Amino acid sequence: MSVEDVMRCLLGLSRDEVKTYFMLLNNSMTIDEIAEVLGKSKPTAYRIAVKLTKMGLLVRKPHIMEKGGYYYKYEAVEPETIKRGIQEVLNVVCKKVLEALSQDFAEVKRKLHESTSR
């Protein structure tokens, strides 16, 4: 299993979202640049960038233009941050799975005991 597979499975990311994250590890990009590299429309690139930013995987930084105004560039957070986030998700999932198994086995055991004691 690759890190891309883990990000898709545990973080619920699409292939394009994972690709965008890795692309932005090397250099920051504008929405126009992201759209061009992905071969997607600007609205699609924007949706991807917003989702990844809300998840804490990207950071949006303003850049001032010489003649006034500004634009944003997106950059990826460090992989260690992602690793910690994935570890937290895994810890929660493992805890819930173990709790469910304990409850289910206890319930089956109780039902078996009730049916044999009649």
C-alpha positions as CSV (number, residue, x, y, z in Angstrom):
1,M,0.0,0.0,0.0
2,S,1.4,3.4,-1.0
3,V,1.2,6.7,0.9
4,E,-1.2,7.9,-1.8
5,D,-3.5,4.9,-1.0
6,V,-3.3,5.7,2.7
7,M,-4.2,9.3,2.1
8,R,-7.1,8.4,-0.2
9,C,-8.5,5.7,2.2
10,L,-8.0,7.4,5.6
11,L,-8.4,11.0,4.7
12,G,-11.0,10.5,2.0
13,L,-9.0,12.3,-0.7
14,S,-9.4,11.9,-4.5
15,R,-6.5,11.1,-6.8
16,D,-6.4,14.7,-7.9
17,E,-6.4,16.0,-4.3
18,V,-3.5,13.7,-3.4
19,K,-1.7,14.8,-6.6
20,T,-2.2,18.4,-5.7
21,Y,-0.8,17.9,-2.2
22,F,2.4,16.3,-3.6
23,M,2.7,18.9,-6.4
24,L,2.6,21.7,-3.8
25,L,5.3,20.1,-1.6
26,N,7.9,21.2,-4.1
27,N,6.7,24.7,-4.8
28,S,3.7,27.0,-4.1
29,M,1.2,27.6,-6.9
30,T,-1.8,29.8,-7.8
31,I,-5.1,28.3,-8.7
32,D,-4.4,28.9,-12.4
33,E,-1.1,27.0,-12.1
34,I,-2.8,24.1,-10.2
35,A,-5.5,23.9,-12.8
36,E,-3.0,23.9,-15.7
37,V,-0.8,21.1,-14.1
38,L,-3.9,19.0,-13.2
39,G,-5.5,19.6,-16.6
40,K,-8.7,20.7,-14.8
41,S,-10.8,23.8,-14.8
42,K,-10.1,26.7,-12.5
43,P,-13.3,26.0,-10.4
44,T,-12.2,22.4,-9.9
45,A,-8.7,23.4,-8.9
46,Y,-10.2,26.0,-6.5
47,R,-12.5,23.4,-4.9
48,I,-9.5,21.0,-4.4
49,A,-7.4,23.8,-2.9
50,V,-10.2,24.9,-0.6
51,K,-10.9,21.3,0.6
52,L,-7.2,20.6,1.3
53,T,-6.8,24.0,3.0
54,K,-9.8,23.3,5.3
55,M,-8.3,19.9,6.1
56,G,-5.1,21.6,7.1
57,L,-3.1,20.0,4.3
58,L,-2.5,23.3,2.4
59,V,-1.8,26.8,3.4
60,R,-3.0,29.8,1.4
61,K,-0.6,32.8,1.4
62,P,-1.3,36.2,-0.1
63,H,1.2,37.8,-2.4
64,I,1.1,41.6,-3.2
65,M,1.3,42.7,-6.8
66,E,3.6,45.5,-7.8
67,K,0.8,47.6,-9.3
68,G,-1.6,47.0,-6.4
69,G,-3.9,44.1,-5.6
70,Y,-2.9,40.7,-4.5
71,Y,-3.2,37.0,-5.4
72,Y,-2.9,33.8,-3.4
73,K,-0.5,30.9,-3.7
74,Y,-1.1,27.6,-2.0
75,E,1.6,25.4,-0.5
76,A,1.5,22.0,1.2
77,V,2.2,21.5,4.9
78,E,5.1,19.3,5.8
79,P,4.6,15.5,5.5
80,E,5.2,15.0,9.2
81,T,2.0,17.0,9.9
82,I,0.1,14.6,7.6
83,K,1.7,11.6,9.3
84,R,0.5,12.8,12.7
85,G,-3.0,13.4,11.3
86,I,-3.1,10.0,9.8
87,Q,-1.8,8.5,13.1
88,E,-4.6,10.2,15.0
89,V,-7.2,8.9,12.5
90,L,-5.8,5.4,12.9
91,N,-5.8,5.6,16.7
92,V,-9.5,6.6,16.7
93,V,-10.5,4.0,14.1
94,C,-8.6,1.2,16.0
95,K,-10.2,2.2,19.3
96,K,-13.7,2.1,17.8
97,V,-13.1,-1.2,16.1
98,L,-11.8,-2.8,19.3
99,E,-14.8,-1.4,21.2
100,A,-17.2,-2.7,18.6
101,L,-15.6,-6.1,18.7
102,S,-15.7,-6.3,22.5
103,Q,-19.3,-5.3,22.6
104,D,-20.3,-7.7,19.8
105,F,-18.4,-10.6,21.3
106,A,-19.9,-9.9,24.7
107,E,-23.4,-9.7,23.2
108,V,-22.9,-13.0,21.3
109,K,-21.6,-14.7,24.5
110,R,-24.5,-13.4,26.5
111,K,-27.1,-14.6,23.9
112,L,-25.4,-18.0,23.7
113,H,-25.4,-18.3,27.5
114,E,-29.1,-17.3,27.6
115,S,-30.1,-19.9,24.9
116,T,-28.2,-22.7,26.6
117,S,-29.5,-22.0,30.1
118,R,-33.1,-22.5,29.1
